[in-house]
Amino acid sequence: MSQKTSPRGAVLMIGLGILSVVALLIFVLARSAVISNDKTRAIALADAAAKSVATWYAQILNYDAYSNRAIAANEIMMAQAVTLSAWTQYAQTLAQNMGSLAAAIPATQSIATWIQESAQISHQMTKSGAAIELPMRSGYTKMLQTSQHMMHAAATPFAAQAMVNEVIWTGDSRFFGQIIPSSNISAFSGFSRNRAGSDRAPLVSMVQQSQDGFTRNRGFDSRLYLMPSVGCIPTSMDSAFGKLVKRGGTWLSPDYSSWEAGDTLSIHTWRRRSRWNWRCSGLRESIPLAWGAADADPGAGGGISSDPVGLSANPSSWSTARSNAVDLSGYLGFSAYRELTLGNDAARKDASVRVPVLIRLPVSKMQKVTAGQQATEAERDADPVKNLWSLSVAEVFFQRPVDTLANTATREFANLFSPFWGSRLAAPTLADRSVSLVMSRGESQP
């Protein structure tokens, strides 16, 4: 017969030990999952906050680019309005003078009268339209420039910090974030500046180069084969006949306060060199045929201030045009605009603004493993990690949709006329990590 022995409980003790180990492992796993979840959330919130500020900055710079383009386009349109006012006045005087000659021919009187009336109506309509268009467009350009100033005035470091807070607290109110001073926190404020006075020269040059050829300069010389030279002996084919000299153009006054335009047309004939030398040696204005001028000047009295297109080649026509110039009111002067402070291509090539954001989660706001409760004070004191930290950096950068940096003929670096500003996350620099390490007092960071 087998001998029976009483149970001693060894299996139960082993089972309890195994269950304890399993429970501990589950607790550690759950604890790690909670911490990992908070770390993942910290990284996501830091990335979102940094990129939100950088995106805001990029949108402001793109607005600058669009508004600068609108300012330039409006200046070009105002120059064309002044051009048309001068040109229609020129056409009107030409029709009147030609009508006076046609009066000697009965068959052409009715046609000449119709041309004169048409030119007069065109001039009056053009002048009335320009008188409405100029103040509206000039006021609009001033509003665009003012809106640029207001956009940048709002983009202060305090506003950027407020955006960081809003993004983080919307995602999880337990976290706290701040822009750290590893980069200049006021860098965006000094990244661009308002250009007024003589600093407007680059935009003035761009506007003038963008004008059509007729607006810039509409002059020509034409030989009059039906008017041979008399009173002197021609020494060349050119001096054997008179010339029809046309001068005209539209320009900005030297102080950028007024758009001015003028047109003159005169017949020039050759004159002898001296009383004893009868050779043809120089042209002179003989018959003024047509003239017209207009200026958009905000100052009292207005008037044409310069002559960069050579209108004085027809002195009589030009004198009459200046004294009868169409004064268009409402122009507020060439607008100021916004441009980068960076002056050379090397700086513009890699132009950017960095936004480093450091966020933390205090251990007092960490969650317990069970039921989502917060840790007790005893658990917080026992935990060696007092705060959870996360560092993220975003930057504003300029890049065309098609890379043109490799082609020197089409190379374009950062500027405030092309709306190709964007935002992206960037790797933290050593300075970013050093500053965040000091602020976190060496505590762990994800």
C-alpha positions, 0 to 999 in steps of 0.5 A: 500500500502507498503511503499518503502524505499531507499537502505542504502548499509549495505549489501555491507559493510558487504560483503566488510568486509567479503571479506577483512577478507577472503583476509587476511586469504588467504594472511596469508595462502600463507605467511605461505605456503612460509615460510613452503616451505623454512623451509622444504627445509632448513631441507632437505638441512641440512640433505643432506649436513651432510649425504654427508660428513658422507658418504664421510668419510665412503667411505674413511674408507671402502677404508682403509679396502679393501686396508689393506686386499689387502696389507695383501694378497700381503704380504702372496703371497710374502711369498709364492713366497719366500717359493717356491724358497727355496723349489724348491732349496731344491728339487733340492739338494735332487734330486742331492744327491739321483742321486749320490746314484742312479748312483751305480744302472744302472737301476735307472740312467735314472730315477734319471737323469730325476728327477734331470733335472725336479727339476732343471727346476722347481727351475729355473722357480720358481726363475725367477717367484719370481724375477718378482712377488716380485717387482710388488707386493711390489710396489703395496702394497706401492702404496696402502698405499700411496693412503690411505695417500692421501685419508686422506690428502684430507679429511680436514675440509676445504674439508668437508666445501666445500662439504657442500657448494656444496650440499647446493648451488646445491639444492638452492643457497639462503641458506648458510651452515657450519659445526659447532664446537659443535663436533671436526671438525678435528675429522676425521683427528685423527680418524685413523693413519698410522702405520709404524715401530714397529706399524706394529706388529698387521698386521704382526701377522695377516699375519703370522696367515693367512699363510697356515701351510706348509708355516709357518712350514714344519718340521718333525722327522721320525724314520729310522727303516732301520738304527739301532743305532751302536756304542752305547747301546740303552736304549729305542725304540727311541734310537734304530734307527736313525732319519730323521730330516726335518726342514723348514719354512718361516718367516719375519725378526725381523725388518720386512724388509725381507721375509726369508725361509729355508729347511734342511733335514739330517740323525741323529744318536745316540751317546754314552754318554762318552768314558766309558758310551756306552749308547745312549744319544744324536742325531747328524747330520750324513748325510746332504741330502738336503737344500734350502734357499731364502730371499727377502731383500731390503738391499745390500747383503741380507742373512738369518738373523734369524732362528725361525723354528729350521733349526740349528737342521741340522747344516751342511745342514743349513750352506750350505743352508745359503751360497747358499741362493737365493737372491730375489731383489725388495722387499721394506719391509713390508708395513705400513698400516692405522688403527684406533687410538682407542686402546681398545674394549670399545672405538671401540664398539661405534666408530663414527665421527659426522658431525653437519651442520647448515644452514641459509636462510637470510630474504633478500632472502626469497620469496614474496607471489606474483609472487615469488619475493623477499621481499622488504626492508620495508617488511624485516624490518617489519619481526621479523624473520631475518634468517631461520635456520636448524640444522642436524647431521650425523655420521659415524658408524661401523656395520656388516650386521649381528649383532655379538656383542651379541656373545663373540666368534665372536664379532667384533668392529670397525676396518679398515679391515672390510668394514662395515662403513656407515653413518646415520642421528643422533639426535642433542645433547645438545651441538649441539643445544647450539652452533646453538642457539648461532650462530643463536642469538636465532632466530627461527630454524626448 
